[in-house]
Amino acid sequence: MLHKHSIEYKFNSRRNYNLTTPCCNRSNKDGKFSTFVNLPETYGFCHSCGKKTVPPTIYKDEKGNEYIWDDVHKKFETFLNSFQNSNSAVNTLQNNKITIEKKWKFIPETTIWNYYYVTPENNLLSYLRKEYGNEKVNDAKKLYALGSTADGGTVYWNINSDLKVQKAKVSYYNENGKRTNKFKVPYKNEDGYYSCLYGAHLLVDDLKNEKTVILVESEKTAIVGYILLSQYIWLAYGGINGLTNDKLNCLRGRNVLLVPDMSENAVSICYNKLFQLRYIGITSSVWDMTEGKTDQELKNEGFYNCDLEDVFRLL
């Protein structure tokens, strides 16, 4: 039997005037948002809009295992708060008490530049140059260290917020910039090379702390987003199953907008992640481009599984 875990909500005596309110998404310079003691500063009460922002209700069983209610799928799900140790070499699977030790390896930075100067460039870079011009694409290529393989692949390097190169993915595109089904992952998990958020190295600049982070699925969308709207920090989580705890920890203290691809599953995954993001101090929201439409409705309209870059093409 599950029992509700009660939390005592007590206001902090001091206000944080540097916050962006999670309810109104406004500056707290007037001190209208009051935070709670012993909780991340994304939780509190807004005296401006009257909304109370609280963490998800946690339920415990007789063994002390924690669960939360998944309102999308109408069932209890195991609550794994592994964010606290996501940078550690040890990941604990709390359900079955199995401990797996990760042996992390990193790719030498010099390897990046072996692919950066390869000619001819890959199809994606050639397409982007035709669409947006050399100046903007050169800037994006340098910022994301985009590489090319000898067989025409686009190399996406996973560089973490400590500027260490964790992994690489090689994708292939047609001349029209559309991705093919071919891809390679030359550095494997079993060999000690694990993914991070694509573009995580952009978070190292303290001057960008006030910039909103836009988190999309594909690396290509992040690059095009940067070319068009460089006032934001564009990161990618690498596909529908890429929103893992290890990746998200680097976003603590950031304002994040998640933009999933247009499908019911992709959108529900992002909404299900919101409570975990907010629990560890990440102000987050989801832009649902489906506008509540079903997969069948999206298929009928020709938008099923489209992403933000597809929307940019229509502008």
Secondary structure, DSSP 4 states (H G I P E B T S, - for coil): --EEE-----B-SS--TT-B-TTT--B-TT--EEEBTTS-TT-EEETTT--EE-PPPEEE-TT--EEEEETTTTEEEE----GGGTTSSEEEETTTTEEEE-----B-HHHHHHHHT-SSPPHHHHHHHHHH-HHHHHHHHHHHT-EE-TTSPEEEEEE-TTS-EEEEEEEEE-TTS-EEEEEE--S-GGGT-----BTGGGGG-GGGTTSPEEEES-HHHHHHHHHH-TTSEEEE--STT---HHHHGGGTT-EEEEE--SSHHHHHHHHHHHHHHHHTT-EEEE--TTTT--HHHHHHHT-TT--HHHHHHH-
